[in-house]
Amino acid sequence: MTRIVFLPHEELCPEGAVIDVEPGVTVCDAALNNGVEIEHACEKSCACTTCHVIVREGYDSLAEADELEDDLLDKAWGLEPESRLSCQAVVGDKDLVVEIPRYTINQVSERH
């Protein structure tokens, strides 16, 4: 099992979250399956940036982003060198520390 530590986010997980997942799952699915309601306006099809995260530790264990993901990330709020779309970042065998940015470019929250 691989451990993902989600740093505290004011709205999505104020206390932060620590979850254990099997390698091969995306960071987005890991979050959603464990009560961290990260936005994913395009239904995880790599067509938006609402699931943008910053991988603070373990970034190098992720497969490289493809050209489409890189192009989309250029539009993300708060882009950093360790930014990924969580719907495309597949968990490997190294633990991760993930920050969910405070804002997205989404005009309206998809959460109900």
N, C-alpha and C positions, 0 to 999 in steps of 0.2 A: 504494500500500500504506500501511496505517496501522500504526504501531508501538504495541504494548502492552507496558509494563514492569510485570511483577509483582514487587512488593517481596518480599524474603525472608520465607518462612513456615517455621517450624521443621520441620513434617512434610511439607508438600506441595511446596515448592521452597526448600530451605535456602539456596541461592545466589541465589535470585530467578530471573527469566527475562525475556528480551527476545524478543518474537516479532513478526513482520510478518504482517498479515492483510489480506484484501480487505475494504473497507467492506461492511456488510450482514450480517456474521456476528455472533452474540451473543458477549459476553465469555466466557460459559461454554463455548460450542463452541470458541472460539479457544483457551482454556486446555486443554480436553480433547484437542483435536487436536494439541497441542504438548507433551504430557507433563506438564501440570500437572493433577493428578487432583482437581480441585475437586469437593466433594460435590454431589450433585443427586438427593436421595432421591425426588423426585416425577417423575423422568425429564424435567425441564425443562418442566413443564406449568403453572408458576406456582401451585403448590399447597402449597409449604412455604417455608422460609427457609434451607435448608442451603447454597445457592449465594450467600448474601449476600456482597457485596464493598463496599469503600469506594473510590470513585473519587477519588484524591488530586489528579490533574490531568486536565483535559479533560472534566470532568463536564458542563459546559454544552453540549458538542457532542452529547450523547446526547438522544434524544427524551425528553420528559417521561414519568415513570412514570404508569401508569393507576391508577384507584381500587383495583383488586384488588391490584396490586403494593404500593401505599401501605399498604393494610390489612394485608397480610402482613408488610411491613417493620416495622410497629409491634411485632411479636412477635420480631424478630431480636435476637440478643445483640449488644451494642455498637453499637447504632444511632447513626448520625451523619447530619448534613444531606446528606452526599454518598453515602449508602448507596443501593445498588441491588441487585436480584436479578440476578445475572449472566446468568441464562437469559432475561431480558427486556431487558437493556441491549444494544442493537444498535450496533455500532461504526460510527462515521461517518468523516469524513476528517481528524479531529484525533487526534494521538497521545494515549494515555492512560497514566496511572500508577495502578495498581490494587493495593490492599492486601486480602488475604484475612484476615478476622478469625481470631484464634487459636481461638475456640470457635464452635460452632453450638448450636442448641437440640436437635439430633438426639441421641437417647439412645445410639445405637449407630452406629459408623461403617459406611458402606456399602462402603468399600474392602475388597478381598479380597487 
